[in-house]
Amino acid sequence: MERNEFPFSKENYILMAISVVLIILGFILMAGPATTDAGFEPDIFSTRRIVIAPFVCFIGFVSMMFAILYKKRG
């Protein structure tokens, strides 16, 4: 490896940025009102918060691993 060569290429950083956006989007989808002592909030069991949001975060983390390991052919 040359002295001035970076470990990641431009494509790696773009893929990492997309992965970070997916992870943040997943956490935003999980956000919502919480159950308090004053009353029960049934929205904590919504499909968006217990199925879709964790799946989006998982895809974000998997794509981050891919972005780190990605090496341009050629």
C-alpha positions, 0 to 999 in steps of 0.5 A: 500500500502506498503511503498516501493511499486511503483505506476507503474510497469515495464509494465506501464513504457514500455507502457508509453515509447511506447506511447511517441515514438508514440507521437514523431513519429506523430510530426515528421510526421507533420514536413516539409517545411512551406509556406513563403512569397517567395512562397506557399508550397502545401505539407502543405495539404498532407495526411501525415501532416493533416490526418496520423500524427494527428491520430498517435499522438492521438493514442499515447495520448490514449495509454498513458492514457491506460499505466497510468491506466493499472494494472496487474491482479492477 
